[in-house]
Amino acid sequence: MIRFMVALLARARREQAEWEALRSKVREALPGLVAVLVCEYGVRRVTLFGSLLRSTPSQRPDIDLLVEGLDASRRAEALGRLFLLAPLPVDLVPREIGRPEIVQRAIEDGEILYAA
């Protein structure tokens, strides 16, 4: 039983270290992603929210960004552009048309990365 507990603890520590490394890699990529959204797509505000702000690992991590000012007709293009740059899948949530509960959670719990 003790060996099982030791192995379980070691696994949890390893997973936490991997999660922190992934979060660090995303943090390094965020300025470039924000620059693309602002410079190429005219976004006025970018807020990071979701699993990357929590210290506990996520089973399916992605980069959740609440954006203001993204023309709806260019959302797919912007996602494709970010896909090429980001270390994880990106989910762009336009504040103007996003689900209200998601938008509210992002506003309350998110981290503003850019605001014009």
C-alpha positions in Angstrom: 0.0 0.0 0.0 2.8 2.4 0.8 4.5 1.8 -2.5 1.2 2.5 -4.3 0.9 5.8 -2.4 4.5 6.8 -3.2 4.0 6.0 -6.9 0.7 7.9 -6.9 2.4 11.0 -5.3 5.3 10.8 -7.8 2.8 10.7 -10.7 0.9 13.7 -9.3 4.1 15.6 -9.0 5.2 14.7 -12.5 1.8 15.7 -14.0 2.0 19.0 -12.0 5.5 19.7 -13.4 4.3 19.0 -16.9 1.3 21.3 -16.5 3.5 24.1 -15.2 5.9 23.6 -18.2 3.0 23.8 -20.6 1.6 26.9 -18.9 5.0 28.5 -19.2 5.2 27.7 -22.9 1.8 29.3 -23.4 2.8 32.4 -21.5 5.8 32.8 -23.8 3.6 32.5 -26.9 0.8 34.9 -25.6 2.4 38.2 -26.6 2.8 37.0 -30.2 -0.8 35.8 -30.3 -2.1 39.1 -28.9 0.0 41.0 -31.4 -1.6 39.1 -34.3 -5.1 39.7 -33.0 -4.5 43.4 -32.4 -2.3 44.3 -35.5 -3.9 42.0 -38.1 -7.5 41.8 -36.9 -8.1 45.1 -35.1 -9.0 43.5 -31.7 -9.4 46.1 -29.0 -9.3 43.9 -25.9 -7.9 40.4 -25.2 -8.6 38.5 -22.0 -7.1 35.1 -21.0 -9.5 32.9 -19.1 -10.1 29.2 -18.4 -7.9 26.3 -17.4 -4.6 28.0 -18.0 -5.2 30.4 -15.1 -5.8 27.5 -12.7 -2.9 25.7 -11.0 -4.6 22.3 -11.5 -3.9 20.3 -14.7 -6.6 20.1 -17.3 -7.4 17.0 -19.3 -7.8 18.9 -22.6 -6.0 22.2 -22.2 -6.5 25.0 -24.7 -6.0 28.8 -24.8 -9.3 30.5 -24.0 -9.3 34.1 -25.2 -12.2 36.6 -24.8 -11.8 39.2 -27.6 -13.5 42.5 -28.3 -13.7 44.0 -31.7 -13.0 41.0 -33.9 -15.1 41.1 -37.0 -17.2 38.0 -37.0 -16.5 37.4 -40.7 -12.8 37.1 -39.9 -13.0 34.8 -36.8 -12.2 31.6 -38.7 -9.2 33.3 -40.4 -7.9 34.5 -37.1 -8.3 31.1 -35.5 -6.3 29.6 -38.4 -3.6 32.1 -38.0 -3.3 31.5 -34.3 -3.4 27.8 -34.8 0.0 28.1 -36.7 1.6 30.1 -33.8 0.1 28.6 -30.6 1.4 25.7 -28.6 -2.2 24.6 -27.9 -5.5 24.9 -29.6 -7.1 28.4 -29.3 -10.7 29.2 -28.5 -11.7 32.7 -29.4 -14.8 33.9 -27.7 -16.1 37.2 -29.2 -17.5 39.3 -26.3 -20.2 40.8 -28.5 -21.7 37.4 -29.4 -20.3 34.9 -26.9 -22.5 32.9 -24.5 -23.3 35.3 -21.7 -22.2 32.9 -18.9 -18.9 32.3 -20.6 -18.4 36.1 -21.2 -19.3 36.9 -17.6 -16.9 34.3 -16.2 -14.1 35.5 -18.4 -14.7 39.1 -17.3 -14.8 38.2 -13.6 -12.0 35.6 -13.5 -9.8 36.4 -16.6 -6.6 38.2 -17.0 -6.6 41.2 -19.4 -3.7 40.8 -21.8 -4.4 43.8 -23.9 -6.8 46.8 -23.8 -6.8 49.7 -26.2 
